Structures are given as structure tokens and as C-alpha cells.
Amino acid sequence: MSKEHKVTIKEIEAVTRNVGRFVTTKPKDFEFRPGQATEVAIAKEGWMDEKRPFTFTSLPNDPYLEFTIKIYPERDGVTDRLAELQVGEELIIGEPWGAIEYQGPGVFIAGGAGITPFISILRDLEKKDKLEGNRLLFSNETEDDVILAGEFRKMLGEKALYTVTGETSATYQEGRIDKEFLTGEIDHFDQYFYVCGPPEMVEDVKSFLSDLGADENQIIHEQAA
């Protein structure tokens, strides 16, 4: 981290079975852009040097900071400790950073927790009435893993499409976001593509998009932790 700030947890809420919403105080004059992230550590002995990247899911003008974080109990690490925190406890955050920034209308392609940079971007576009021309393709293992499905559906209607890879679903499409899927869902590739998810997925989707004619300069990506 460069400059560090201590923030106090004001609210904790379950989003899905393994995703939590953490709302904190906001340092004075703290600024970030939708899609950016920061390094976060827990302000407790033994954890202050254990920094992990998490995306801001609040809007830049909100009087608080919000993080939507997937918990990985099997790793027995930072996210597992986050899940044990209580309102009133503190986190340490650094300065904002990130490669994903909105450039213009296009297709947002997310896998699992890779949706988090897009939450603030899409909320910001909704607030500015600039959602027109954008779509969301969101892949998860199961229906229970889908983060904020209702909010995205309200924002984008049928332009929000969900797919699951690990179970039979009566609600969502089934299958991975591969070249065949992209060919069937996207009518032209001369537009922006925003991609975030597990590293292997990001690399695969970038390759598929390039093969289908997308300009590499219009593929904006970052890998989820």
C-alpha cells in the first residue's frame, strides 16, 4: 500500500451464501472511480500486513465505502477472518487502483466474484441514465452463487443474461461462456468488452473475442482474486 487509511465497519450483510457486503466509513477527501479497487487488511494483530485486493461497489459520491466480498472458508485466510468481523471493528485500506474503467457502451462479461468491478460501473451508469447499449453476461457455478441478480435484472432487463456451469437450472442458461456462446449472444464485435473473473476464464474469453474479431484495444480486463 501507499497511503493507508483506517475505516470502521458500519454494516455487514449477507448477499449470497458465501458473499458479504461490508459498508465502512469513508476517509475525508477519499476519491475513486467506478471499477477501481484497493488493498484491504484487517486492523488486528497478525493481520495488518495481510493485504488483499477488493473492489469498491459503492458510488464515488456515496458518503460511505462498500465492498462486496466473496468468502473462501477453505482457504482459512483473510476473507474467512472478514466473515468473523463485527460492526465497529476496523479495516485498513490503501489508495485506489485498477485497470477496468468504463470507456463506452459494450458487453460486460463476468465470472463469479469477477462481477464486483462492474457493480459500481453499472450503478454509476444507471444513476447517470447511461445504461443504454450495455449488456451483461454473468457466469456462475450455481444459481445460489449469482450476486445481485435482481438488481442487474432491474437495471438491464433482458440485457442481463446469466449462465450456470455446475448444475441443471430451470432459471438460467447452462454452460460456459465459450466461443460458441459468444457467437450466439453477440451480434457484432466492434464494441467494448469488459472482462473480469478467474484468470483462466479471462484469458479464454479474451482469446475467443479476438478470434471473433474484437479489437484487442477494446477488450478491457482485470483478473479477480
C-alpha positions in Angstrom: 0.0 0.0 0.0 1.0 3.6 -0.4 -1.0 5.9 1.9 -3.2 3.9 4.3 -6.5 4.8 5.9 -8.3 3.2 8.8 -12.1 2.7 8.3 -14.7 1.5 10.6 -17.3 -1.2 9.6 -20.8 0.3 9.8 -22.8 -2.6 8.3 -22.4 -6.3 7.4 -24.9 -8.1 5.3 -25.1 -11.4 3.5 -25.5 -11.2 -0.3 -25.3 -14.9 -1.1 -24.3 -18.0 0.8 -20.6 -17.0 0.5 -20.6 -13.3 -0.4 -20.8 -10.5 2.1 -21.5 -6.8 1.8 -19.3 -4.6 4.0 -20.1 -0.9 4.5 -17.4 1.3 6.1 -16.8 4.9 6.9 -15.1 6.9 4.2 -11.9 8.9 4.8 -12.1 12.6 4.2 -11.5 13.6 0.6 -11.1 9.9 -0.5 -11.8 9.6 -4.2 -12.0 6.6 -6.6 -13.5 5.8 -10.0 -16.2 3.2 -10.6 -14.4 -0.1 -11.3 -11.4 0.6 -9.1 -10.2 -1.5 -6.2 -7.9 -1.1 -3.2 -5.7 -3.2 -0.9 -7.6 -4.1 2.3 -6.3 -5.5 5.5 -7.9 -6.3 8.9 -6.8 -3.9 11.7 -5.9 -6.7 14.1 -2.7 -8.1 15.4 -1.3 -10.6 12.9 -3.5 -9.5 10.0 -2.5 -5.9 9.3 0.2 -7.0 6.8 -2.2 -9.5 5.1 -3.4 -7.2 2.3 -5.9 -8.3 -0.4 -7.4 -6.5 -3.3 -11.2 -5.8 -3.2 -13.3 -3.6 -5.4 -15.3 -0.6 -4.3 -19.0 -1.4 -5.1 -20.3 1.9 -3.7 -20.5 5.0 -5.9 -17.8 7.7 -5.7 -20.2 10.3 -4.2 -21.6 8.0 -1.6 -20.8 9.1 2.0 -19.5 5.6 2.8 -17.4 2.8 1.2 -18.9 -0.5 0.3 -17.1 -3.8 -0.6 -18.9 -6.9 -1.9 -16.6 -9.8 -1.0 -16.6 -13.5 -1.7 -15.7 -15.5 1.4 -13.4 -18.6 0.9 -13.6 -20.6 4.2 -11.5 -23.4 2.7 -8.5 -21.0 2.4 -8.5 -20.1 6.2 -7.3 -16.7 5.2 -8.3 -13.0 5.1 -11.8 -13.5 3.7 -12.5 -16.1 6.4 -11.4 -13.6 9.0 -13.6 -10.9 7.4 -16.6 -13.1 7.8 -16.0 -13.1 11.6 -15.8 -9.4 12.0 -18.4 -7.3 13.7 -19.8 -3.8 13.2 -17.5 -1.3 14.9 -14.3 -3.2 14.0 -11.7 -1.6 11.7 -10.1 -2.3 8.3 -7.1 -0.7 6.7 -7.4 0.4 3.1 -4.9 1.8 0.6 -5.2 4.1 -2.3 -7.5 3.2 -5.3 -6.2 1.4 -8.4 -7.5 -0.7 -11.2 -7.4 -1.3 -15.0 -11.2 -1.6 -15.5 -12.7 1.7 -16.3 -15.8 2.4 -18.5 -14.9 3.5 -22.0 -18.3 3.4 -23.7 -21.2 1.0 -24.3 -20.4 -2.6 -24.7 -20.7 -6.1 -23.2 -19.7 -6.8 -19.6 -18.6 -10.4 -19.2 -18.1 -11.7 -15.6 -17.3 -14.9 -13.9 -18.2 -15.3 -10.2 -16.7 -12.6 -8.0 -15.4 -11.0 -11.2 -18.7 -9.1 -11.2 -17.5 -6.8 -8.5 -15.8 -4.1 -10.6 -18.9 -3.9 -12.7 -21.3 -3.3 -9.8 -20.1 0.3 -9.3 -19.7 0.9 -13.0 -23.3 -0.2 -13.8 -24.8 1.6 -10.7 -23.0 4.8 -11.9 -24.3 4.4 -15.4 -27.8 3.8 -14.1 -27.6 7.0 -11.9 -26.5 9.0 -15.0 -29.2 7.3 -17.2 -26.5 6.0 -19.5 -27.1 2.2 -19.4 -28.4 2.2 -23.0 -26.3 0.0 -25.2 -24.8 -2.1 -22.4 -25.2 -5.8 -21.8 -24.2 -8.2 -19.0 -23.2 -11.9 -19.4 -22.6 -13.3 -16.0 -21.4 -16.9 -15.4 -21.5 -18.7 -12.0 -21.2 -22.3 -10.9 -24.7 -22.5 -9.4 -27.8 -20.4 -9.1 -27.0 -19.7 -5.4 -23.7 -18.1 -6.4 -25.3 -15.3 -8.6 -24.5 -11.9 -6.9 -27.2 -9.2 -7.1 -29.2 -10.9 -9.9 -32.3 -8.9 -9.0 -30.5 -5.6 -9.1 -28.9 -6.3 -12.5 -32.2 -7.5 -13.9 -33.9 -4.3 -12.7 -31.1 -2.3 -14.3 -30.8 -4.1 -17.6 -33.9 -6.2 -18.1 -33.3 -8.9 -20.7 -29.9 -7.4 -21.4 -28.7 -9.2 -18.3 -28.1 -12.8 -19.1 -27.0 -15.4 -16.5 -25.5 -18.8 -17.1 -24.5 -21.6 -14.6 -21.8 -24.2 -15.2 -22.2 -26.6 -12.3 -25.9 -27.7 -12.1 -29.1 -28.1 -14.1 -31.0 -24.8 -13.9 -34.7 -24.0 -14.6 -33.9 -20.3 -14.2 -30.7 -19.6 -16.0 -28.9 -20.8 -19.1 -26.4 -23.6 -18.7 -22.9 -23.8 -19.9 -19.7 -21.8 -20.0 -19.1 -18.6 -21.8 -17.1 -20.0 -24.7 -16.7 -19.1 -28.3 -20.0 -20.8 -29.3 -21.9 -19.0 -26.6 -20.4 -15.6 -27.5 -21.2 -16.1 -31.2 -24.8 -16.9 -30.3 -25.3 -14.0 -27.9 -23.4 -11.1 -29.5 -24.4 -9.8 -32.9 -21.3 -7.7 -33.6 -17.8 -7.5 -32.1 -17.0 -3.9 -33.0 -17.7 -2.6 -29.5 -16.1 -2.6 -26.0 -15.9 -5.7 -23.9 -15.3 -5.6 -20.2 -14.0 -8.9 -18.8 -13.3 -9.9 -15.2 -13.2 -13.3 -13.5 -10.9 -16.2 -12.6 -7.6 -15.9 -14.6 -8.2 -18.9 -16.8 -11.6 -17.6 -17.8 -10.3 -14.1 -18.5 -7.6 -15.5 -20.8 -10.1 -17.8 -22.6 -12.7 -15.0 -23.2 -10.0 -12.6 -24.4 -8.9 -15.2 -26.9 -12.4 -16.0 -28.0 -13.2 -12.3 -28.5 -10.0 -11.8 -30.5 -10.8 -14.8 -32.7 -14.3 -13.4 -33.3 -13.0 -10.0 -34.5 -12.9 -7.9 -31.4 -10.2 -5.2 -31.3 -7.7 -6.0 -28.5 -7.7 -2.3 -27.6 -11.4 -2.6 -26.9 -11.1 -5.6 -24.5 -10.8 -4.1 -21.0 -9.9 -6.7 -18.4 -8.7 -7.4 -14.9 -8.5 -10.6 -13.1 -10.5 -11.3 -9.9 -8.6 -12.5 -6.9 
